[in-house]
């Protein structure tokens, strides 16, 4: 399958061009319903004509593709270089609708997004430093919550889409089509060749759509309504305006977006099995913010990573970031060729629902796998998981739970992902850091910057208060990987700590290098 030798990072593997674009198309089909939903909602709220809403959709596809290429391919300081698909974020819908209701129009929405994104770009590196507060008990909880919060999306798709007023909503026809699509995924996963198994989602969507077309359940009549070729016109709805209140509200949305993107970066890093540190998160967040700042120029909105595509990485096992880059190219083409986009849009929601059950469930399963590695004896990790999962699920089972709270509280906590992430980090700080050291080290920095001070070594050897997996050998502390933990002086400890905070240390070799530099 691979045309080049594998690198040390699984996400850097390059496949042949055919499979690359096939898997990329699979990513596009997975997130297409989500990326067109926001412009549909905002366009309707702004009382735009169908043609103008079509322009918004094309613009969102175009910018989403460029943002995906930047995030997955990466350039210096921008892009996590992970298989993450970017698109219009749902987290800003309520705020953007409120700006429209206030009479500021789309110009006010675009101005608020531009200003808030630039502010987010400035704070992104500082926000990324929270990675050291994401041990397995936190990451596992957040990843599990991502899967759980996405499951209602799959259920609504299976029932027929987004409108409960549709007479076919929840019909046996729709749910049967969803279950048929799911059955194809399961059969191909069980009995198909490795290639067919990896393409099971794509094949099931194509087969489900074809069956729906034969049965007259899919509508292909409006495919060419948007024309064949169209380039997004900059500032098609007028120059942006900048209202202070709108900008402040949108900046809160940006904080939520950065929280969700951080969770997605960590989740996909865990699934891929690659190193994720504060530097990589900062690069990913900067890509999010610069994409969001440029998006309004081409009539689009805030950009963020799509969690449903994290599930696709988990279920297919295709970890190459270049596959996602190919998906970004496809999105750009869809934005320039409305007729092709119309064809993809004709995929019936129940078909997406059947595939979504597998995709989103896979994300939750990946989180459960991470939580299985957590030590629960002699600490409060069970409480951390229980409370954080509870807060994450509340907005899913009761969306109006925070309606009586101040608007800014509702914006932040209305997202189950944000609620779980914030609560898990805070509880981990309370129980595992404040007043004592953490019972669980970070899954991403554990072993990379570990050191022991000289004056602590004798005490550790005497009372054997070691981290889980550590052993004592020949008077030295050896970690679970069989590597000796370096012993340092008090001054060297300060140097190492500063290097970890600035992202200079990401491996044991980095520790040795920094120590050598400090001695020279």
Protein Blocks (a to p, Z undefined) as FASTA:
>chain_A
ZZbdcdfblklpccdfklmmmmmmmmmmmmmmmmmmmmmmmmmmnopafklmmmmmmmmm
mmmmmmmmmmmnopghiajhiacdddddfklmmmmmmmmmnonojmlmmmmmmmmmmmmm
mmmmmmmmmmmmmcfklmmmmmmmmmmmmmmmmmmmmnnpjalkbmkgoiaklmmmmmmm
mmmmmmmmmmmcfklmmmmmmmmmmmmmmmmmmnopacfklmmmnojbdcddehklopad
ddfklmmmmmmmmmmmmmmmmmmmmmmmmmnopacdfklmmmmmmmmmmmmmmmmmnopa
cddddfklmmmmmmnopabfklmmmmmmmmmmmmmmmmlmmmmmmpcfklmmmmmmmmmm
mmmmmmmmmmmmpcfehpaklmmmmmmmmmmmmmmmmmmlmmmpcfklmmmmmpmklmmm
mmmmmmmmmmmmgopacfbdcfklgoklgccdfklmmmmmmnopacehiaceehiacdfk
opacddddfklmmmmmmmmmnopagbfklmmmmmmmmmZZ
